[in-house]
Amino acid sequence: MAKLIFQNTGKEVDIADGCNIGDACEEQGVPLACAEGVCGTCIIKIISGKENLSGPTERERDFLGDDPGDERLACQCIINQGTVEVTF
């Protein structure tokens, strides 16, 4: 079981390894308008645990650029394991 921590709310959410984090982010207030990586409403900043997420998808790179730094689209992120802390 992986853990997603929202820095701005202090909320911690358990997520099954290998699952998309979009729904958990939306429940905490991240707008998730399309879930297909094309609108950019669900941009989050990874505070820690970046290595526990899947790599950026082609859709993310198209939207955020080839080097998005700590920004990701929540709708495109899979949490592999461990703990990831985000803010939005």
C-alpha positions as protocol buffer text, in pm:
chain_id: "A"
residue {
  index: 1
  type: MET
  ca { x: 0 y: 0 z: 0 }
}
residue {
  index: 2
  type: ALA
  ca { x: 135 y: 340 z: -103 }
}
residue {
  index: 3
  type: LYS
  ca { x: 67 y: 672 z: 70 }
}
residue {
  index: 4
  type: LEU
  ca { x: -11 y: 1012 z: -80 }
}
residue {
  index: 5
  type: ILE
  ca { x: 37 y: 1313 z: 149 }
}
residue {
  index: 6
  type: PHE
  ca { x: -115 y: 1651 z: 64 }
}
residue {
  index: 7
  type: GLN
  ca { x: 113 y: 1918 z: 208 }
}
residue {
  index: 8
  type: ASN
  ca { x: -140 y: 2200 z: 184 }
}
residue {
  index: 9
  type: THR
  ca { x: -416 y: 2011 z: 371 }
}
residue {
  index: 10
  type: GLY
  ca { x: -216 y: 1770 z: 586 }
}
residue {
  index: 11
  type: LYS
  ca { x: -435 y: 1483 z: 463 }
}
residue {
  index: 12
  type: GLU
  ca { x: -276 y: 1140 z: 410 }
}
residue {
  index: 13
  type: VAL
  ca { x: -441 y: 889 z: 176 }
}
residue {
  index: 14
  type: ASP
  ca { x: -354 y: 521 z: 133 }
}
residue {
  index: 15
  type: ILE
  ca { x: -356 y: 408 z: -230 }
}
residue {
  index: 16
  type: ALA
  ca { x: -297 y: 60 z: -366 }
}
residue {
  index: 17
  type: ASP
  ca { x: 43 y: 18 z: -533 }
}
residue {
  index: 18
  type: GLY
  ca { x: 18 y: 68 z: -909 }
}
residue {
  index: 19
  type: CYS
  ca { x: -293 y: 290 z: -901 }
}
residue {
  index: 20
  type: ASN
  ca { x: -355 y: 629 z: -1058 }
}
residue {
  index: 21
  type: ILE
  ca { x: -355 y: 915 z: -805 }
}
residue {
  index: 22
  type: GLY
  ca { x: -608 y: 1131 z: -992 }
}
residue {
  index: 23
  type: ASP
  ca { x: -916 y: 1033 z: -790 }
}
residue {
  index: 24
  type: ALA
  ca { x: -740 y: 1082 z: -456 }
}
residue {
  index: 25
  type: CYS
  ca { x: -616 y: 1423 z: -571 }
}
residue {
  index: 26
  type: GLU
  ca { x: -962 y: 1524 z: -688 }
}
residue {
  index: 27
  type: GLU
  ca { x: -1112 y: 1425 z: -351 }
}
residue {
  index: 28
  type: GLN
  ca { x: -864 y: 1665 z: -185 }
}
residue {
  index: 29
  type: GLY
  ca { x: -955 y: 1958 z: -411 }
}
residue {
  index: 30
  type: VAL
  ca { x: -734 y: 1924 z: -719 }
}
residue {
  index: 31
  type: PRO
  ca { x: -954 y: 2006 z: -1019 }
}
residue {
  index: 32
  type: LEU
  ca { x: -963 y: 1706 z: -1252 }
}
residue {
  index: 33
  type: ALA
  ca { x: -1156 y: 1824 z: -1556 }
}
residue {
  index: 34
  type: CYS
  ca { x: -1059 y: 1579 z: -1829 }
}
residue {
  index: 35
  type: ALA
  ca { x: -839 y: 1296 z: -1685 }
}
residue {
  index: 36
  type: GLU
  ca { x: -671 y: 1264 z: -2025 }
}
residue {
  index: 37
  type: GLY
  ca { x: -368 y: 1489 z: -1980 }
}
residue {
  index: 38
  type: VAL
  ca { x: -474 y: 1759 z: -2222 }
}
residue {
  index: 39
  type: CYS
  ca { x: -633 y: 2036 z: -2013 }
}
residue {
  index: 40
  type: GLY
  ca { x: -377 y: 2086 z: -1736 }
}
residue {
  index: 41
  type: THR
  ca { x: -624 y: 2164 z: -1457 }
}
residue {
  index: 42
  type: CYS
  ca { x: -476 y: 1892 z: -1234 }
}
residue {
  index: 43
  type: ILE
  ca { x: -117 y: 2018 z: -1214 }
}
residue {
  index: 44
  type: ILE
  ca { x: 42 y: 1921 z: -884 }
}
residue {
  index: 45
  type: LYS
  ca { x: 390 y: 1980 z: -747 }
}
residue {
  index: 46
  type: ILE
  ca { x: 583 y: 1683 z: -613 }
}
residue {
  index: 47
  type: ILE
  ca { x: 745 y: 1776 z: -281 }
}
residue {
  index: 48
  type: SER
  ca { x: 904 y: 1438 z: -212 }
}
residue {
  index: 49
  type: GLY
  ca { x: 885 y: 1079 z: -332 }
}
residue {
  index: 50
  type: LYS
  ca { x: 911 y: 1158 z: -702 }
}
residue {
  index: 51
  type: GLU
  ca { x: 1093 y: 827 z: -750 }
}
residue {
  index: 52
  type: ASN
  ca { x: 779 y: 644 z: -630 }
}
residue {
  index: 53
  type: LEU
  ca { x: 572 y: 768 z: -926 }
}
residue {
  index: 54
  type: SER
  ca { x: 561 y: 648 z: -1283 }
}
residue {
  index: 55
  type: GLY
  ca { x: 762 y: 857 z: -1527 }
}
residue {
  index: 56
  type: PRO
  ca { x: 595 y: 1142 z: -1715 }
}
residue {
  index: 57
  type: THR
  ca { x: 367 y: 1023 z: -1993 }
}
residue {
  index: 58
  type: GLU
  ca { x: 388 y: 1152 z: -2348 }
}
residue {
  index: 59
  type: ARG
  ca { x: 75 y: 1358 z: -2280 }
}
residue {
  index: 60
  type: GLU
  ca { x: 245 y: 1518 z: -1977 }
}
residue {
  index: 61
  type: ARG
  ca { x: 558 y: 1597 z: -2177 }
}
residue {
  index: 62
  type: ASP
  ca { x: 342 y: 1750 z: -2452 }
}
residue {
  index: 63
  type: PHE
  ca { x: 169 y: 1972 z: -2196 }
}
residue {
  index: 64
  type: LEU
  ca { x: 448 y: 2045 z: -1943 }
}
residue {
  index: 65
  type: GLY
  ca { x: 754 y: 2015 z: -2169 }
}
residue {
  index: 66
  type: ASP
  ca { x: 1032 y: 1757 z: -2177 }
}
residue {
  index: 67
  type: ASP
  ca { x: 1162 y: 1856 z: -1833 }
}
residue {
  index: 68
  type: PRO
  ca { x: 860 y: 1933 z: -1614 }
}
residue {
  index: 69
  type: GLY
  ca { x: 1074 y: 1955 z: -1300 }
}
residue {
  index: 70
  type: ASP
  ca { x: 856 y: 1880 z: -999 }
}
residue {
  index: 71
  type: GLU
  ca { x: 527 y: 1944 z: -1178 }
}
residue {
  index: 72
  type: ARG
  ca { x: 305 y: 1658 z: -1288 }
}
residue {
  index: 73
  type: LEU
  ca { x: -49 y: 1607 z: -1409 }
}
residue {
  index: 74
  type: ALA
  ca { x: -230 y: 1412 z: -1137 }
}
residue {
  index: 75
  type: CYS
  ca { x: -451 y: 1238 z: -1393 }
}
residue {
  index: 76
  type: GLN
  ca { x: -143 y: 1081 z: -1551 }
}
residue {
  index: 77
  type: CYS
  ca { x: 49 y: 971 z: -1238 }
}
residue {
  index: 78
  type: ILE
  ca { x: 67 y: 614 z: -1115 }
}
residue {
  index: 79
  type: ILE
  ca { x: 200 y: 562 z: -764 }
}
residue {
  index: 80
  type: ASN
  ca { x: 422 y: 255 z: -774 }
}
residue {
  index: 81
  type: GLN
  ca { x: 494 y: 221 z: -402 }
}
residue {
  index: 82
  type: GLY
  ca { x: 610 y: 416 z: -97 }
}
residue {
  index: 83
  type: THR
  ca { x: 514 y: 768 z: -2 }
}
residue {
  index: 84
  type: VAL
  ca { x: 467 y: 1072 z: -223 }
}
residue {
  index: 85
  type: GLU
  ca { x: 405 y: 1422 z: -89 }
}
residue {
  index: 86
  type: VAL
  ca { x: 235 y: 1675 z: -315 }
}
residue {
  index: 87
  type: THR
  ca { x: 89 y: 2023 z: -308 }
}
residue {
  index: 88
  type: PHE
  ca { x: -150 y: 2201 z: -542 }
}
